[in-house]
Amino acid sequence: MSVFRKRKRDPQTGKWFYTSPYFYYDFVLAIDGQRRRFQGSTGETTKGRAQKFEDKEKRRVRDEGPNDQMTLGEACLRYHEEVIAGKSSEVDELIAIKHCCRLIGDGARISNLTTDDIAVAVRKRAAETKGKHTKTLITPATVNRQIVEIMRKVLKRAKRVWHVKIELDAFDWKGMRLKEPKVRVREFIGDEADRFWEVMRADYSPFVWFLLSRGLRVNAVTGMSTDRLDEPRCRIQIWIKGEGYVWVPVTKEQMAVIVQEAKKAPGKAVWSYEMQRHPHRGKRKAISYNSFKRTMKTALKAAGITDFKIHDLRHDFASKLLRATRDLALVQNALKHADISSTVRYAHVLDEDVRDGLAALETRSPTIGRNSKQRR
């Protein structure tokens, strides 16, 4: 059958009418001794162009490899089995894969995907919220990670390992990415730290002190347990995204506080707080991310501090450590950044060194005014 336009009869008038402005193709070819049928839309509105599209499709089918019929769902399943299974990032990448299959279509053939297909998925994902009960939209960084980055990884492996005929250079990966806001770096300034400590609850103070003095992520610290402490060597084992459980060093003072707080906490927890509501008033409960979030919000409001988030405690630590040591590599190791490009955001604190260097250069160089008078 040659190219054609789909049509159907009106049940009331009996007249035929076209259901689409586009021509479709439908042909059968013998591939590896087996007859296979191929059909679909040409995306063309004129018969001549549609015929050329069909001829091109026939040539492509005759030349295609064994995996060129692979669908997005099949590619994602194979990518999971071969690449991400068992990795610490498995859950996050599985979520990203599910969004891609949902928004692009798991039945879509990856050899036919275009920049527009992925760009449409980006637009759809960017219009979605973080949950059913919130109006907050998904951040551009999350959209880029869940759609653009994971699709690039899957298609790259499909071409280089599974030998699917994909023109990777035809995809405008940079153009598909949403613009991400510049990463903010916030620390306590002026008397903010003093005001903050005046209103922070006493039972939460050791926990907050440890965050500010060690710079670990809140989830990593709330997840600490007594069976992952090495007191003699002054180190603790925590979960770090992308690495799993790792040992990180702490000071003797920090370890002493950890051991002291662990004795108060229930079960294997390290950090805890006193419940204030009846009938459990006075009993201790392990600190969770949400309980700490509420406590921080209350303290910041009482201290009159605005534009400060939980993660800014980590920024405060990093900025002060870099200011004290002038060593980016040391700060990178302390924060457990996989790439130093994440640590460079704190380089602004070294501006003082730059100013001191410029001032020293000025003292050694003749002034412009003095040189201009001599020239006259």
Secondary structure, DSSP 8 states (H G I E B T S, - for coil): ---EEEEEE-TTT--EEEEEEEEEEEEEEEETTEEEEEEEE---SSHHHHHHHHHHHHHHHHH--TTTT-BHHHHHHHHIIIIITTSTTHHHHHHHHHHHIIIIITTSBGGG--HHHHHHHHHHHHTSBSSTT---B--HHHHIIIIIIHHHHHHHHHHHTS-----GGGS-HHHHS------------TTHHHHHHHHS-TTTHHHHHHHHHH---HHHHHT-BGGGEETTTTEEEEEETTTEEEEEE--HHHHHHHHHHHHHSSTTBS-EEE--STTSTT-EEE--HHHHHHHHHHHHHHHT--S--TTHHHHHHHHHHHHHH--HHHHHHHHT-SSGGGTGGGGGGGHHHHHHHHHHHHHHS--HHHHHHHH-
